[in-house]
Amino acid sequence: YYDRILTKVDEMRKLHENKTCFDCGEKGVSYTTQFGTFICSSCSGLLRDLGFRVYGIGMCVFKEKDVENL
């Protein structure tokens, strides 16, 4: 079950519109936000410092609801 969810997240990350950071446009995203956007590691640190929730794609346990939000 969880492998299927990770596959969905990875497939969405590979979409053209998700290959660059939503905030700065840098290529190579590895995080998502509570808003359902893909971001780079630099922007993830900034958002985390501002108190927003940031999820590492390879480190967090995603649920079906999280995938729907993306």
mmCIF file of the N, C-alpha and C atoms, coordinates in Angstrom:
data_MODEL
# 
_entry.id   MODEL 
# 
loop_
_atom_site.group_PDB 
_atom_site.id 
_atom_site.type_symbol 
_atom_site.label_atom_id 
_atom_site.label_alt_id 
_atom_site.label_comp_id 
_atom_site.label_asym_id 
_atom_site.label_entity_id 
_atom_site.label_seq_id 
_atom_site.pdbx_PDB_ins_code 
_atom_site.Cartn_x 
_atom_site.Cartn_y 
_atom_site.Cartn_z 
_atom_site.occupancy 
_atom_site.B_iso_or_equiv 
_atom_site.pdbx_formal_charge 
_atom_site.auth_seq_id 
_atom_site.auth_comp_id 
_atom_site.auth_asym_id 
_atom_site.auth_atom_id 
_atom_site.pdbx_PDB_model_num 
ATOM 1   N N  . TYR A 1 1  ? 0.820  -1.196 0.000   1.00 0.00 ? 1  TYR A N  1 
ATOM 2   C CA . TYR A 1 1  ? 0.000  0.000  0.000   1.00 0.00 ? 1  TYR A CA 1 
ATOM 3   C C  . TYR A 1 1  ? 0.862  1.258  0.000   1.00 0.00 ? 1  TYR A C  1 
ATOM 4   N N  . TYR A 1 2  ? 1.837  1.316  0.917   1.00 0.00 ? 2  TYR A N  1 
ATOM 5   C CA . TYR A 1 2  ? 2.666  2.511  1.009   1.00 0.00 ? 2  TYR A CA 1 
ATOM 6   C C  . TYR A 1 2  ? 3.542  2.689  -0.232  1.00 0.00 ? 2  TYR A C  1 
ATOM 7   N N  . ASP A 1 3  ? 4.000  1.592  -0.824  1.00 0.00 ? 3  ASP A N  1 
ATOM 8   C CA . ASP A 1 3  ? 4.788  1.686  -2.054  1.00 0.00 ? 3  ASP A CA 1 
ATOM 9   C C  . ASP A 1 3  ? 3.986  2.350  -3.162  1.00 0.00 ? 3  ASP A C  1 
ATOM 10  N N  . ARG A 1 4  ? 2.707  2.077  -3.213  1.00 0.00 ? 4  ARG A N  1 
ATOM 11  C CA . ARG A 1 4  ? 1.828  2.681  -4.221  1.00 0.00 ? 4  ARG A CA 1 
ATOM 12  C C  . ARG A 1 4  ? 1.729  4.187  -4.010  1.00 0.00 ? 4  ARG A C  1 
ATOM 13  N N  . ILE A 1 5  ? 1.647  4.610  -2.761  1.00 0.00 ? 5  ILE A N  1 
ATOM 14  C CA . ILE A 1 5  ? 1.578  6.038  -2.445  1.00 0.00 ? 5  ILE A CA 1 
ATOM 15  C C  . ILE A 1 5  ? 2.894  6.726  -2.823  1.00 0.00 ? 5  ILE A C  1 
ATOM 16  N N  . LEU A 1 6  ? 4.022  6.111  -2.488  1.00 0.00 ? 6  LEU A N  1 
ATOM 17  C CA . LEU A 1 6  ? 5.316  6.690  -2.858  1.00 0.00 ? 6  LEU A CA 1 
ATOM 18  C C  . LEU A 1 6  ? 5.479  6.776  -4.370  1.00 0.00 ? 6  LEU A C  1 
ATOM 19  N N  . THR A 1 7  ? 4.982  5.784  -5.075  1.00 0.00 ? 7  THR A N  1 
ATOM 20  C CA . THR A 1 7  ? 5.036  5.806  -6.535  1.00 0.00 ? 7  THR A CA 1 
ATOM 21  C C  . THR A 1 7  ? 4.227  6.969  -7.086  1.00 0.00 ? 7  THR A C  1 
ATOM 22  N N  . LYS A 1 8  ? 3.056  7.232  -6.513  1.00 0.00 ? 8  LYS A N  1 
ATOM 23  C CA . LYS A 1 8  ? 2.234  8.358  -6.956  1.00 0.00 ? 8  LYS A CA 1 
ATOM 24  C C  . LYS A 1 8  ? 2.943  9.684  -6.719  1.00 0.00 ? 8  LYS A C  1 
ATOM 25  N N  . VAL A 1 9  ? 3.552  9.848  -5.556  1.00 0.00 ? 9  VAL A N  1 
ATOM 26  C CA . VAL A 1 9  ? 4.271  11.088 -5.243  1.00 0.00 ? 9  VAL A CA 1 
ATOM 27  C C  . VAL A 1 9  ? 5.425  11.257 -6.227  1.00 0.00 ? 9  VAL A C  1 
ATOM 28  N N  . ASP A 1 10 ? 6.162  10.195 -6.491  1.00 0.00 ? 10 ASP A N  1 
ATOM 29  C CA . ASP A 1 10 ? 7.291  10.269 -7.416  1.00 0.00 ? 10 ASP A CA 1 
ATOM 30  C C  . ASP A 1 10 ? 6.816  10.589 -8.832  1.00 0.00 ? 10 ASP A C  1 
ATOM 31  N N  . GLU A 1 11 ? 5.703  10.006 -9.245  1.00 0.00 ? 11 GLU A N  1 
ATOM 32  C CA . GLU A 1 11 ? 5.147  10.304 -10.573 1.00 0.00 ? 11 GLU A CA 1 
ATOM 33  C C  . GLU A 1 11 ? 4.748  11.768 -10.681 1.00 0.00 ? 11 GLU A C  1 
ATOM 34  N N  . MET A 1 12 ? 4.155  12.312 -9.643  1.00 0.00 ? 12 MET A N  1 
ATOM 35  C CA . MET A 1 12 ? 3.758  13.717 -9.665  1.00 0.00 ? 12 MET A CA 1 
ATOM 36  C C  . MET A 1 12 ? 4.981  14.627 -9.675  1.00 0.00 ? 12 MET A C  1 
ATOM 37  N N  . ARG A 1 13 ? 6.019  14.242 -8.974  1.00 0.00 ? 13 ARG A N  1 
ATOM 38  C CA . ARG A 1 13 ? 7.239  15.046 -8.943  1.00 0.00 ? 13 ARG A CA 1 
ATOM 39  C C  . ARG A 1 13 ? 7.882  15.108 -10.324 1.00 0.00 ? 13 ARG A C  1 
ATOM 40  N N  . LYS A 1 14 ? 7.700  14.093 -11.137 1.00 0.00 ? 14 LYS A N  1 
ATOM 41  C CA . LYS A 1 14 ? 8.292  14.041 -12.470 1.00 0.00 ? 14 LYS A CA 1 
ATOM 42  C C  . LYS A 1 14 ? 7.494  14.799 -13.528 1.00 0.00 ? 14 LYS A C  1 
ATOM 43  N N  . LEU A 1 15 ? 6.302  15.266 -13.182 1.00 0.00 ? 15 LEU A N  1 
ATOM 44  C CA . LEU A 1 15 ? 5.523  16.062 -14.127 1.00 0.00 ? 15 LEU A CA 1 
ATOM 45  C C  . LEU A 1 15 ? 6.254  17.368 -14.411 1.00 0.00 ? 15 LEU A C  1 
ATOM 46  N N  . HIS A 1 16 ? 6.145  17.844 -15.641 1.00 0.00 ? 16 HIS A N  1 
ATOM 47  C CA . HIS A 1 16 ? 6.858  19.054 -16.061 1.00 0.00 ? 16 HIS A CA 1 
ATOM 48  C C  . HIS A 1 16 ? 6.661  20.216 -15.091 1.00 0.00 ? 16 HIS A C  1 
ATOM 49  N N  . GLU A 1 17 ? 5.449  20.462 -14.690 1.00 0.00 ? 17 GLU A N  1 
ATOM 50  C CA . GLU A 1 17 ? 5.145  21.610 -13.826 1.00 0.00 ? 17 GLU A CA 1 
ATOM 51  C C  . GLU A 1 17 ? 5.667  21.446 -12.403 1.00 0.00 ? 17 GLU A C  1 
ATOM 52  N N  . ASN A 1 18 ? 6.058  20.230 -12.018 1.00 0.00 ? 18 ASN A N  1 
ATOM 53  C CA . ASN A 1 18 ? 6.561  19.985 -10.664 1.00 0.00 ? 18 ASN A CA 1 
ATOM 54  C C  . ASN A 1 18 ? 8.064  19.757 -10.605 1.00 0.00 ? 18 ASN A C  1 
ATOM 55  N N  . LYS A 1 19 ? 8.761  19.895 -11.721 1.00 0.00 ? 19 LYS A N  1 
ATOM 56  C CA . LYS A 1 19 ? 10.201 19.659 -11.747 1.00 0.00 ? 19 LYS A CA 1 
ATOM 57  C C  . LYS A 1 19 ? 10.990 20.838 -11.214 1.00 0.00 ? 19 LYS A C  1 
ATOM 58  N N  . THR A 1 20 ? 10.345 21.984 -11.096 1.00 0.00 ? 20 THR A N  1 
ATOM 59  C CA . THR A 1 20 ? 11.014 23.161 -10.564 1.00 0.00 ? 20 THR A CA 1 
ATOM 60  C C  . THR A 1 20 ? 10.302 23.637 -9.306  1.00 0.00 ? 20 THR A C  1 
ATOM 61  N N  . CYS A 1 21 ? 11.037 24.306 -8.463  1.00 0.00 ? 21 CYS A N  1 
ATOM 62  C CA . CYS A 1 21 ? 10.506 24.796 -7.190  1.00 0.00 ? 21 CYS A CA 1 
ATOM 63  C C  . CYS A 1 21 ? 9.377  25.796 -7.431  1.00 0.00 ? 21 CYS A C  1 
ATOM 64  N N  . PHE A 1 22 ? 8.284  25.621 -6.747  1.00 0.00 ? 22 PHE A N  1 
ATOM 65  C CA . PHE A 1 22 ? 7.138  26.514 -6.859  1.00 0.00 ? 22 PHE A CA 1 
ATOM 66  C C  . PHE A 1 22 ? 7.499  27.940 -6.454  1.00 0.00 ? 22 PHE A C  1 
ATOM 67  N N  . ASP A 1 23 ? 8.391  28.089 -5.485  1.00 0.00 ? 23 ASP A N  1 
ATOM 68  C CA . ASP A 1 23 ? 8.729  29.410 -4.960  1.00 0.00 ? 23 ASP A CA 1 
ATOM 69  C C  . ASP A 1 23 ? 9.806  30.133 -5.769  1.00 0.00 ? 23 ASP A C  1 
ATOM 70  N N  . CYS A 1 24 ? 10.917 29.459 -6.068  1.00 0.00 ? 24 CYS A N  1 
ATOM 71  C CA . CYS A 1 24 ? 12.046 30.162 -6.699  1.00 0.00 ? 24 CYS A CA 1 
ATOM 72  C C  . CYS A 1 24 ? 12.348 29.711 -8.121  1.00 0.00 ? 24 CYS A C  1 
ATOM 73  N N  . GLY A 1 25 ? 11.791 28.580 -8.543  1.00 0.00 ? 25 GLY A N  1 
ATOM 74  C CA . GLY A 1 25 ? 12.023 28.097 -9.902  1.00 0.00 ? 25 GLY A CA 1 
ATOM 75  C C  . GLY A 1 25 ? 13.246 27.222 -10.081 1.00 0.00 ? 25 GLY A C  1 
ATOM 76  N N  . GLU A 1 26 ? 13.967 26.953 -9.004  1.00 0.00 ? 26 GLU A N  1 
ATOM 77  C CA . GLU A 1 26 ? 15.153 26.092 -9.088  1.00 0.00 ? 26 GLU A CA 1 
ATOM 78  C C  . GLU A 1 26 ? 14.737 24.680 -9.496  1.00 0.00 ? 26 GLU A C  1 
ATOM 79  N N  . LYS A 1 27 ? 15.577 24.049 -10.309 1.00 0.00 ? 27 LYS A N  1 
ATOM 80  C CA . LYS A 1 27 ? 15.301 22.673 -10.731 1.00 0.00 ? 27 LYS A CA 1 
ATOM 81  C C  . LYS A 1 27 ? 15.659 21.706 -9.611  1.00 0.00 ? 27 LYS A C  1 
ATOM 82  N N  . GLY A 1 28 ? 14.953 20.601 -9.563  1.00 0.00 ? 28 GLY A N  1 
ATOM 83  C CA . GLY A 1 28 ? 15.261 19.556 -8.594  1.00 0.00 ? 28 GLY A CA 1 
ATOM 84  C C  . GLY A 1 28 ? 14.565 19.738 -7.263  1.00 0.00 ? 28 GLY A C  1 
ATOM 85  N N  . VAL A 1 29 ? 13.314 19.389 -7.211  1.00 0.00 ? 29 VAL A N  1 
ATOM 86  C CA . VAL A 1 29 ? 12.552 19.520 -5.967  1.00 0.00 ? 29 VAL A CA 1 
ATOM 87  C C  . VAL A 1 29 ? 12.683 18.242 -5.147  1.00 0.00 ? 29 VAL A C  1 
ATOM 88  N N  . SER A 1 30 ? 12.688 18.394 -3.835  1.00 0.00 ? 30 SER A N  1 
ATOM 89  C CA . SER A 1 30 ? 12.774 17.227 -2.964  1.00 0.00 ? 30 SER A CA 1 
ATOM 90  C C  . SER A 1 30 ? 11.884 17.367 -1.734  1.00 0.00 ? 30 SER A C  1 
ATOM 91  N N  . TYR A 1 31 ? 11.040 18.387 -1.732  1.00 0.00 ? 31 TYR A N  1 
ATOM 92  C CA . TYR A 1 31 ? 10.132 18.630 -0.614  1.00 0.00 ? 31 TYR A CA 1 
ATOM 93  C C  . TYR A 1 31 ? 8.754  19.028 -1.132  1.00 0.00 ? 31 TYR A C  1 
ATOM 94  N N  . THR A 1 32 ? 7.755  18.831 -0.287  1.00 0.00 ? 32 THR A N  1 
ATOM 95  C CA . THR A 1 32 ? 6.421  19.349 -0.561  1.00 0.00 ? 32 THR A CA 1 
ATOM 96  C C  . THR A 1 32 ? 6.010  20.220 0.623   1.00 0.00 ? 32 THR A C  1 
ATOM 97  N N  . THR A 1 33 ? 4.981  21.025 0.412   1.00 0.00 ? 33 THR A N  1 
ATOM 98  C CA . THR A 1 33 ? 4.513  21.911 1.468   1.00 0.00 ? 33 THR A CA 1 
ATOM 99  C C  . THR A 1 33 ? 3.111  21.526 1.897   1.00 0.00 ? 33 THR A C  1 
ATOM 100 N N  . GLN A 1 34 ? 2.665  22.126 2.968   1.00 0.00 ? 34 GLN A N  1 
ATOM 101 C CA . GLN A 1 34 ? 1.298  21.911 3.451   1.00 0.00 ? 34 GLN A CA 1 
ATOM 102 C C  . GLN A 1 34 ? 0.280  22.441 2.449   1.00 0.00 ? 34 GLN A C  1 
ATOM 103 N N  . PHE A 1 35 ? 0.738  23.238 1.480   1.00 0.00 ? 35 PHE A N  1 
ATOM 104 C CA . PHE A 1 35 ? -0.148 23.803 0.460   1.00 0.00 ? 35 PHE A CA 1 
ATOM 105 C C  . PHE A 1 35 ? -0.242 22.927 -0.777  1.00 0.00 ? 35 PHE A C  1 
ATOM 106 N N  . GLY A 1 36 ? 0.512  21.826 -0.793  1.00 0.00 ? 36 GLY A N  1 
ATOM 107 C CA . GLY A 1 36 ? 0.460  20.913 -1.930  1.00 0.00 ? 36 GLY A CA 1 
ATOM 108 C C  . GLY A 1 36 ? 1.355  21.327 -3.078  1.00 0.00 ? 36 GLY A C  1 
ATOM 109 N N  . THR A 1 37 ? 2.456  22.013 -2.785  1.00 0.00 ? 37 THR A N  1 
ATOM 110 C CA . THR A 1 37 ? 3.392  22.420 -3.822  1.00 0.00 ? 37 THR A CA 1 
ATOM 111 C C  . THR A 1 37 ? 4.727  21.710 -3.623  1.00 0.00 ? 37 THR A C  1 
ATOM 112 N N  . PHE A 1 38 ? 5.483  21.602 -4.706  1.00 0.00 ? 38 PHE A N  1 
ATOM 113 C CA . PHE A 1 38 ? 6.815  21.011 -4.668  1.00 0.00 ? 38 PHE A CA 1 
ATOM 114 C C  . PHE A 1 38 ? 7.836  22.135 -4.582  1.00 0.00 ? 38 PHE A C  1 
ATOM 115 N N  . ILE A 1 39 ? 8.818  21.988 -3.684  1.00 0.00 ? 39 ILE A N  1 
ATOM 116 C CA . ILE A 1 39 ? 9.815  23.035 -3.488  1.00 0.00 ? 39 ILE A CA 1 
ATOM 117 C C  . ILE A 1 39 ? 11.215 22.430 -3.355  1.00 0.00 ? 39 ILE A C  1 
ATOM 118 N N  . CYS A 1 40 ? 12.223 23.307 -3.493  1.00 0.00 ? 40 CYS A N  1 
ATOM 119 C CA . CYS A 1 40 ? 13.623 22.893 -3.377  1.00 0.00 ? 40 CYS A CA 1 
ATOM 120 C C  . CYS A 1 40 ? 14.047 22.894 -1.905  1.00 0.00 ? 40 CYS A C  1 
ATOM 121 N N  . SER A 1 41 ? 15.257 22.443 -1.657  1.00 0.00 ? 41 SER A N  1 
ATOM 122 C CA . SER A 1 41 ? 15.735 22.362 -0.272  1.00 0.00 ? 41 SER A CA 1 
ATOM 123 C C  . SER A 1 41 ? 15.970 23.748 0.325   1.00 0.00 ? 41 SER A C  1 
ATOM 124 N N  . SER A 1 42 ? 16.420 24.712 -0.471  1.00 0.00 ? 42 SER A N  1 
ATOM 125 C CA . SER A 1 42 ? 16.634 26.072 0.053   1.00 0.00 ? 42 SER A CA 1 
ATOM 126 C C  . SER A 1 42 ? 15.325 26.690 0.527   1.00 0.00 ? 42 SER A C  1 
ATOM 127 N N  . CYS A 1 43 ? 14.306 26.605 -0.299  1.00 0.00 ? 43 CYS A N  1 
ATOM 128 C CA . CYS A 1 43 ? 13.006 27.180 0.063   1.00 0.00 ? 43 CYS A CA 1 
ATOM 129 C C  . CYS A 1 43 ? 12.353 26.407 1.206   1.00 0.00 ? 43 CYS A C  1 
ATOM 130 N N  . SER A 1 44 ? 12.645 25.109 1.297   1.00 0.00 ? 44 SER A N  1 
ATOM 131 C CA . SER A 1 44 ? 12.064 24.332 2.396   1.00 0.00 ? 44 SER A CA 1 
ATOM 132 C C  . SER A 1 44 ? 12.573 24.855 3.736   1.00 0.00 ? 44 SER A C  1 
ATOM 133 N N  . GLY A 1 45 ? 13.856 25.204 3.794   1.00 0.00 ? 45 GLY A N  1 
ATOM 134 C CA . GLY A 1 45 ? 14.418 25.755 5.027   1.00 0.00 ? 45 GLY A CA 1 
ATOM 135 C C  . GLY A 1 45 ? 13.805 27.095 5.387   1.00 0.00 ? 45 GLY A C  1 
ATOM 136 N N  . LEU A 1 46 ? 13.621 27.936 4.384   1.00 0.00 ? 46 LEU A N  1 
ATOM 137 C CA . LEU A 1 46 ? 13.004 29.248 4.625   1.00 0.00 ? 46 LEU A CA 1 
ATOM 138 C C  . LEU A 1 46 ? 11.572 29.109 5.125   1.00 0.00 ? 46 LEU A C  1 
ATOM 139 N N  . LEU A 1 47 ? 10.805 28.247 4.467   1.00 0.00 ? 47 LEU A N  1 
ATOM 140 C CA . LEU A 1 47 ? 9.411  28.056 4.879   1.00 0.00 ? 47 LEU A CA 1 
ATOM 141 C C  . LEU A 1 47 ? 9.322  27.435 6.270   1.00 0.00 ? 47 LEU A C  1 
ATOM 142 N N  . ARG A 1 48 ? 10.224 26.510 6.550   1.00 0.00 ? 48 ARG A N  1 
ATOM 143 C CA . ARG A 1 48 ? 10.247 25.877 7.870   1.00 0.00 ? 48 ARG A CA 1 
ATOM 144 C C  . ARG A 1 48 ? 10.539 26.926 8.950   1.00 0.00 ? 48 ARG A C  1 
ATOM 145 N N  . ASP A 1 49 ? 11.470 27.833 8.655   1.00 0.00 ? 49 ASP A N  1 
ATOM 146 C CA . ASP A 1 49 ? 11.797 28.903 9.598   1.00 0.00 ? 49 ASP A CA 1 
ATOM 147 C C  . ASP A 1 49 ? 10.608 29.830 9.848   1.00 0.00 ? 49 ASP A C  1 
ATOM 148 N N  . LEU A 1 50 ? 9.743  29.954 8.850   1.00 0.00 ? 50 LEU A N  1 
ATOM 149 C CA . LEU A 1 50 ? 8.551  30.798 8.991   1.00 0.00 ? 50 LEU A CA 1 
ATOM 150 C C  . LEU A 1 50 ? 7.385  30.069 9.662   1.00 0.00 ? 50 LEU A C  1 
ATOM 151 N N  . GLY A 1 51 ? 7.599  28.796 9.996   1.00 0.00 ? 51 GLY A N  1 
ATOM 152 C CA . GLY A 1 51 ? 6.586  28.039 10.720  1.00 0.00 ? 51 GLY A CA 1 
ATOM 153 C C  . GLY A 1 51 ? 5.659  27.193 9.863   1.00 0.00 ? 51 GLY A C  1 
ATOM 154 N N  . PHE A 1 52 ? 5.971  27.054 8.565   1.00 0.00 ? 52 PHE A N  1 
ATOM 155 C CA . PHE A 1 52 ? 5.132  26.233 7.698   1.00 0.00 ? 52 PHE A CA 1 
ATOM 156 C C  . PHE A 1 52 ? 5.588  24.780 7.752   1.00 0.00 ? 52 PHE A C  1 
ATOM 157 N N  . ARG A 1 53 ? 4.669  23.887 7.472   1.00 0.00 ? 53 ARG A N  1 
ATOM 158 C CA . ARG A 1 53 ? 5.014  22.465 7.424   1.00 0.00 ? 53 ARG A CA 1 
ATOM 159 C C  . ARG A 1 53 ? 5.608  22.124 6.068   1.00 0.00 ? 53 ARG A C  1 
ATOM 160 N N  . VAL A 1 54 ? 6.730  21.425 6.119   1.00 0.00 ? 54 VAL A N  1 
ATOM 161 C CA . VAL A 1 54 ? 7.447  21.009 4.918   1.00 0.00 ? 54 VAL A CA 1 
ATOM 162 C C  . VAL A 1 54 ? 7.725  19.520 5.061   1.00 0.00 ? 54 VAL A C  1 
ATOM 163 N N  . TYR A 1 55 ? 7.540  18.783 3.968   1.00 0.00 ? 55 TYR A N  1 
ATOM 164 C CA . TYR A 1 55 ? 7.695  17.331 4.007   1.00 0.00 ? 55 TYR A CA 1 
ATOM 165 C C  . TYR A 1 55 ? 8.783  16.895 3.030   1.00 0.00 ? 55 TYR A C  1 
ATOM 166 N N  . GLY A 1 56 ? 9.771  16.177 3.527   1.00 0.00 ? 56 GLY A N  1 
ATOM 167 C CA . GLY A 1 56 ? 10.806 15.610 2.662   1.00 0.00 ? 56 GLY A CA 1 
ATOM 168 C C  . GLY A 1 56 ? 10.250 14.419 1.914   1.00 0.00 ? 56 GLY A C  1 
ATOM 169 N N  . ILE A 1 57 ? 10.383 14.423 0.600   1.00 0.00 ? 57 ILE A N  1 
ATOM 170 C CA . ILE A 1 57 ? 9.769  13.367 -0.212  1.00 0.00 ? 57 ILE A CA 1 
ATOM 171 C C  . ILE A 1 57 ? 10.321 11.992 0.151   1.00 0.00 ? 57 ILE A C  1 
ATOM 172 N N  . GLY A 1 58 ? 11.589 11.872 0.409   1.00 0.00 ? 58 GLY A N  1 
ATOM 173 C CA . GLY A 1 58 ? 12.164 10.575 0.750   1.00 0.00 ? 58 GLY A CA 1 
ATOM 174 C C  . GLY A 1 58 ? 12.161 10.261 2.234   1.00 0.00 ? 58 GLY A C  1 
ATOM 175 N N  . MET A 1 59 ? 11.694 11.212 3.049   1.00 0.00 ? 59 MET A N  1 
ATOM 176 C CA . MET A 1 59 ? 11.803 11.029 4.500   1.00 0.00 ? 59 MET A CA 1 
ATOM 177 C C  . MET A 1 59 ? 10.455 10.930 5.211   1.00 0.00 ? 59 MET A C  1 
ATOM 178 N N  . CYS A 1 60 ? 9.416  11.477 4.640   1.00 0.00 ? 60 CYS A N  1 
ATOM 179 C CA . CYS A 1 60 ? 8.112  11.518 5.317   1.00 0.00 ? 60 CYS A CA 1 
ATOM 180 C C  . CYS A 1 60 ? 7.215  10.377 4.875   1.00 0.00 ? 60 CYS A C  1 
ATOM 181 N N  . VAL A 1 61 ? 6.313  10.027 5.745   1.00 0.00 ? 61 VAL A N  1 
ATOM 182 C CA . VAL A 1 61 ? 5.311  9.015  5.427   1.00 0.00 ? 61 VAL A CA 1 
ATOM 183 C C  . VAL A 1 61 ? 4.078  9.748  4.915   1.00 0.00 ? 61 VAL A C  1 
ATOM 184 N N  . PHE A 1 62 ? 3.813  9.590  3.628   1.00 0.00 ? 62 PHE A N  1 
ATOM 185 C CA . PHE A 1 62 ? 2.659  10.232 3.015   1.00 0.00 ? 62 PHE A CA 1 
ATOM 186 C C  . PHE A 1 62 ? 1.433  9.348  3.162   1.00 0.00 ? 62 PHE A C  1 
ATOM 187 N N  . LYS A 1 63 ? 0.310  9.989  3.328   1.00 0.00 ? 63 LYS A N  1 
ATOM 188 C CA . LYS A 1 63 ? -0.969 9.296  3.383   1.00 0.00 ? 63 LYS A CA 1 
ATOM 189 C C  . LYS A 1 63 ? -1.735 9.617  2.109   1.00 0.00 ? 63 LYS A C  1 
ATOM 190 N N  . GLU A 1 64 ? -2.781 8.865  1.859   1.00 0.00 ? 64 GLU A N  1 
ATOM 191 C CA . GLU A 1 64 ? -3.595 9.082  0.658   1.00 0.00 ? 64 GLU A CA 1 
ATOM 192 C C  . GLU A 1 64 ? -4.095 10.528 0.599   1.00 0.00 ? 64 GLU A C  1 
ATOM 193 N N  . LYS A 1 65 ? -4.457 11.091 1.732   1.00 0.00 ? 65 LYS A N  1 
ATOM 194 C CA . LYS A 1 65 ? -4.932 12.474 1.795   1.00 0.00 ? 65 LYS A CA 1 
ATOM 195 C C  . LYS A 1 65 ? -3.848 13.452 1.347   1.00 0.00 ? 65 LYS A C  1 
ATOM 196 N N  . ASP A 1 66 ? -2.600 13.172 1.732   1.00 0.00 ? 66 ASP A N  1 
ATOM 197 C CA . ASP A 1 66 ? -1.478 14.020 1.311   1.00 0.00 ? 66 ASP A CA 1 
ATOM 198 C C  . ASP A 1 66 ? -1.306 13.995 -0.202  1.00 0.00 ? 66 ASP A C  1 
ATOM 199 N N  . VAL A 1 67 ? -1.437 12.810 -0.805  1.00 0.00 ? 67 VAL A N  1 
ATOM 200 C CA . VAL A 1 67 ? -1.312 12.675 -2.253  1.00 0.00 ? 67 VAL A CA 1 
ATOM 201 C C  . VAL A 1 67 ? -2.429 13.434 -2.945  1.00 0.00 ? 67 VAL A C  1 
ATOM 202 N N  . GLU A 1 68 ? -3.624 13.360 -2.417  1.00 0.00 ? 68 GLU A N  1 
ATOM 203 C CA . GLU A 1 68 ? -4.747 14.098 -3.002  1.00 0.00 ? 68 GLU A CA 1 
ATOM 204 C C  . GLU A 1 68 ? -4.493 15.606 -2.946  1.00 0.00 ? 68 GLU A C  1 
ATOM 205 N N  . ASN A 1 69 ? -3.854 16.080 -1.872  1.00 0.00 ? 69 ASN A N  1 
ATOM 206 C CA . ASN A 1 69 ? -3.538 17.494 -1.732  1.00 0.00 ? 69 ASN A CA 1 
ATOM 207 C C  . ASN A 1 69 ? -2.513 17.944 -2.767  1.00 0.00 ? 69 ASN A C  1 
ATOM 208 N N  . LEU A 1 70 ? -1.593 17.046 -3.132  1.00 0.00 ? 70 LEU A N  1 
ATOM 209 C CA . LEU A 1 70 ? -0.586 17.392 -4.140  1.00 0.00 ? 70 LEU A CA 1 
ATOM 210 C C  . LEU A 1 70 ? -1.224 17.497 -5.506  1.00 0.00 ? 70 LEU A C  1 
# 
